[in-house]
Amino acid sequence: MILLLLFALSLTLYCSHVSAGTNSVTITEASGGIRHDATTALPFAGAASADFTITAIGPVSFTSASTATSNVIVTPENGSILK
């Protein structure tokens, strides 16, 4: 008799400081003194460059259920042109 158990696993992977290209990822599961490692190669795209930055000019104060207006500076980045 063969018993086959299937488990669905949803995993979200957040990475920082990962080089673009194929990188090795190891997932380790441990329970009750048993450990299992699974390694796979995943492709990572390069980080997108920002098109612009937004900088607030001074603080803004407002109370609950009200609105406020603030001035900001929008600066193009990486050769972008603001229209």
FILUMDREN-26807 format. One record per residue: chain; x, y, z of N, C-alpha, C in turn. Coordinates in nm, 2 decimals, m for minus. Each point is the difference from the previous one (the first is absolute). Example, Ala and Ser with C-alpha at 12.3 -4.5 7.8 and 13.67 -1.06 7.14 Angstrom:
2
('A'; (1.32; m0.57; 0.78); (m0.09; 0.12; 0.00); (0.09; 0.12; 0.00))
('A'; (m0.04; 0.11; m0.07); (0.09; 0.11; 0.00); (m0.08; 0.11; 0.08))
//
This chain:
83
('A'; (0.08; m0.12; 0.00); (m0.08; 0.12; 0.00); (0.09; 0.12; 0.00))
('A'; (m0.03; 0.10; m0.09); (0.07; 0.12; m0.01); (m0.09; 0.11; 0.04))
('A'; (0.04; 0.08; 0.10); (m0.08; 0.11; 0.05); (0.07; 0.13; m0.05))
('A'; (m0.07; 0.08; m0.08); (0.05; 0.12; m0.05); (m0.07; 0.12; 0.06))
('A'; (0.07; 0.09; 0.07); (m0.06; 0.12; 0.06); (0.05; 0.12; m0.08))
('A'; (m0.09; 0.08; m0.04); (0.03; 0.12; m0.07); (m0.04; 0.12; 0.08))
('A'; (0.09; 0.09; 0.02); (m0.03; 0.13; 0.07); (0.02; 0.12; m0.09))
('A'; (m0.09; 0.09; 0.01); (0.02; 0.12; m0.08); (0.07; 0.10; 0.09))
('A'; (0.09; 0.07; m0.05); (0.08; 0.10; 0.08); (0.00; 0.13; m0.08))
('A'; (m0.03; 0.11; 0.06); (0.01; 0.13; m0.06); (0.11; 0.07; 0.08))
('A'; (0.10; 0.05; m0.08); (0.11; 0.06; 0.06); (0.03; 0.13; m0.07))
('A'; (0.01; 0.11; 0.08); (0.04; 0.13; m0.05); (0.14; 0.03; 0.04))
('A'; (0.08; 0.03; m0.10); (0.14; 0.02; 0.02); (0.04; 0.15; m0.02))
('A'; (0.04; 0.06; 0.10); (0.05; 0.14; m0.01); (0.15; 0.01; 0.01))
('A'; (0.06; 0.06; m0.10); (0.15; 0.00; m0.01); (0.05; 0.15; 0.00))
('A'; (0.11; 0.02; 0.06); (0.07; 0.12; m0.01); (0.14; m0.03; m0.03))
('A'; (0.07; 0.08; m0.07); (0.14; m0.02; m0.04); (0.03; m0.13; m0.07))
('A'; (m0.09; m0.03; m0.10); (0.02; m0.11; m0.08); (0.04; 0.04; m0.14))
('A'; (0.10; m0.06; m0.05); (0.05; 0.04; m0.14); (m0.10; m0.05; m0.10))
('A'; (m0.02; 0.07; m0.11); (m0.08; m0.04; m0.11); (0.06; m0.13; m0.06))
('A'; (m0.08; m0.08; m0.05); (0.04; m0.13; m0.06); (m0.05; m0.12; 0.08))
('A'; (0.05; m0.11; m0.02); (m0.05; m0.12; 0.07); (0.07; m0.02; 0.13))
('A'; (m0.07; m0.01; 0.11); (0.05; m0.01; 0.13); (m0.06; m0.13; 0.07))
('A'; (0.08; m0.06; 0.08); (m0.04; m0.12; 0.07); (m0.08; 0.04; 0.13))
('A'; (m0.11; m0.07; 0.02); (m0.08; 0.02; 0.12); (m0.02; m0.13; 0.07))
('A'; (0.03; m0.01; 0.13); (m0.02; m0.12; 0.07); (m0.11; 0.02; 0.10))
('A'; (m0.10; m0.09; 0.00); (m0.11; 0.01; 0.10); (0.02; m0.12; 0.10))
('A'; (0.00; 0.03; 0.12); (0.02; m0.10; 0.11); (m0.13; m0.02; 0.08))
('A'; (m0.04; m0.12; 0.01); (m0.12; m0.03; 0.09); (0.05; m0.09; 0.11))
('A'; (m0.04; 0.03; 0.12); (0.04; m0.08; 0.11); (m0.11; m0.02; 0.10))
('A'; (m0.03; m0.12; 0.04); (m0.11; m0.03; 0.09); (0.03; m0.13; 0.07))
('A'; (m0.02; 0.00; 0.13); (0.02; m0.13; 0.08); (0.13; m0.06; m0.02))
('A'; (0.11; 0.07; m0.01); (0.13; m0.05; m0.01); (0.04; m0.05; m0.14))
('A'; (m0.09; 0.02; m0.10); (0.02; m0.04; m0.14); (0.02; 0.13; m0.08))
('A'; (0.10; 0.00; m0.08); (0.04; 0.12; m0.08); (0.00; m0.04; m0.15))
('A'; (m0.05; 0.08; m0.08); (0.00; m0.02; m0.15); (0.04; 0.13; m0.07))
('A'; (0.10; m0.01; m0.08); (0.04; 0.12; m0.08); (m0.04; m0.02; m0.15))
('A'; (m0.05; 0.10; m0.06); (m0.02; 0.00; m0.15); (0.06; 0.12; m0.06))
('A'; (0.09; m0.02; m0.09); (0.07; 0.11; m0.07); (m0.05; 0.01; m0.15))
('A'; (m0.02; 0.12; m0.04); (m0.04; 0.02; m0.14); (0.07; 0.13; m0.05))
('A'; (0.01; 0.01; m0.13); (0.05; 0.12; m0.06); (m0.11; 0.09; m0.05))
('A'; (m0.01; 0.12; 0.04); (m0.10; 0.09; m0.04); (0.06; 0.12; m0.08))
('A'; (m0.07; 0.04; m0.11); (0.05; 0.12; m0.07); (m0.05; 0.13; 0.07))
('A'; (0.09; 0.10; 0.02); (m0.04; 0.12; 0.06); (0.03; 0.11; m0.10))
('A'; (m0.10; 0.09; m0.03); (0.02; 0.11; m0.09); (0.07; 0.11; 0.08))
('A'; (0.07; 0.09; m0.07); (0.07; 0.11; 0.06); (m0.10; 0.10; 0.06))
('A'; (0.04; 0.07; 0.10); (m0.09; 0.10; 0.06); (m0.03; 0.11; m0.10))
('A'; (m0.13; 0.04; 0.00); (m0.04; 0.11; m0.09); (0.06; 0.13; 0.05))
('A'; (0.04; 0.08; m0.08); (0.05; 0.14; 0.04); (m0.12; 0.09; 0.02))
('A'; (0.01; 0.09; 0.09); (m0.11; 0.09; 0.03); (0.00; 0.10; m0.11))
('A'; (m0.13; 0.04; m0.04); (m0.02; 0.10; m0.11); (0.01; 0.14; 0.06))
('A'; (m0.04; 0.01; 0.13); (0.00; 0.13; 0.07); (0.00; m0.02; 0.15))
('A'; (0.04; 0.11; 0.07); (m0.01; 0.00; 0.14); (m0.10; 0.12; 0.04))
('A'; (m0.06; m0.02; 0.12); (m0.09; 0.10; 0.05); (0.05; 0.04; 0.14))
('A'; (0.02; 0.13; 0.02); (0.05; 0.05; 0.13); (m0.10; 0.10; 0.05))
('A'; (m0.04; m0.02; 0.13); (m0.09; 0.09; 0.06); (0.07; 0.12; 0.05))
('A'; (m0.06; 0.12; m0.01); (0.06; 0.13; 0.04); (m0.07; 0.03; 0.14))
('A'; (0.07; m0.03; 0.11); (m0.05; 0.03; 0.13); (m0.11; m0.10; 0.04))
('A'; (m0.03; 0.01; 0.13); (m0.10; m0.09; 0.06); (m0.14; 0.06; m0.03))
('A'; (m0.10; m0.09; 0.01); (m0.14; 0.04; m0.02); (m0.08; m0.05; 0.13))
('A'; (m0.08; 0.09; 0.06); (m0.08; m0.04; 0.11); (m0.15; 0.00; m0.04))
('A'; (m0.07; m0.09; 0.05); (m0.15; 0.00; m0.02); (m0.06; m0.09; 0.10))
('A'; (m0.13; 0.03; 0.02); (m0.08; m0.08; 0.10); (m0.08; m0.10; m0.07))
('A'; (m0.05; m0.09; 0.08); (m0.09; m0.11; m0.05); (m0.12; 0.05; m0.08))
('A'; (m0.03; m0.06; m0.11); (m0.11; 0.03; m0.08); (0.01; 0.14; m0.07))
('A'; (0.13; 0.04; m0.02); (0.02; 0.13; m0.07); (0.10; m0.03; m0.11))
('A'; (0.03; 0.10; m0.08); (0.09; m0.01; m0.11); (0.11; 0.10; 0.02))
('A'; (0.11; m0.02; m0.07); (0.12; 0.09; 0.00); (0.06; 0.01; m0.13))
('A'; (0.07; 0.10; m0.03); (0.07; 0.02; m0.13); (0.15; 0.01; 0.03))
('A'; (0.08; m0.06; m0.08); (0.15; 0.01; 0.02); (0.06; 0.02; m0.14))
('A'; (0.12; 0.06; 0.01); (0.08; 0.01; m0.13); (0.10; m0.11; 0.00))
('A'; (0.03; m0.05; m0.12); (0.10; m0.10; m0.01); (0.09; 0.04; m0.12))
('A'; (0.12; m0.06; 0.00); (0.09; 0.01; m0.12); (0.01; m0.13; m0.07))
('A'; (m0.03; 0.00; m0.13); (0.01; m0.13; m0.08); (0.13; 0.02; m0.08))
('A'; (0.09; m0.10; 0.02); (0.13; 0.01; m0.08); (0.01; m0.12; m0.09))
('A'; (0.02; 0.02; m0.13); (0.02; m0.11; m0.09); (0.13; m0.08; 0.03))
('A'; (0.00; m0.13; m0.02); (0.11; m0.08; 0.02); (0.04; m0.08; m0.12))
('A'; (0.12; m0.04; m0.01); (0.04; m0.10; m0.11); (m0.04; 0.04; m0.14))
('A'; (0.01; 0.13; m0.03); (m0.03; 0.04; m0.14); (m0.15; 0.02; m0.03))
('A'; (m0.09; m0.01; 0.10); (m0.14; 0.02; m0.02); (m0.03; 0.15; m0.02))
('A'; (m0.11; 0.02; m0.07); (m0.04; 0.14; m0.02); (m0.14; 0.01; 0.05))
('A'; (m0.02; 0.10; 0.09); (m0.14; 0.02; 0.06); (m0.07; 0.09; m0.10))
('A'; (m0.13; m0.03; m0.02); (m0.08; 0.08; m0.10); (m0.11; 0.06; 0.08))
//
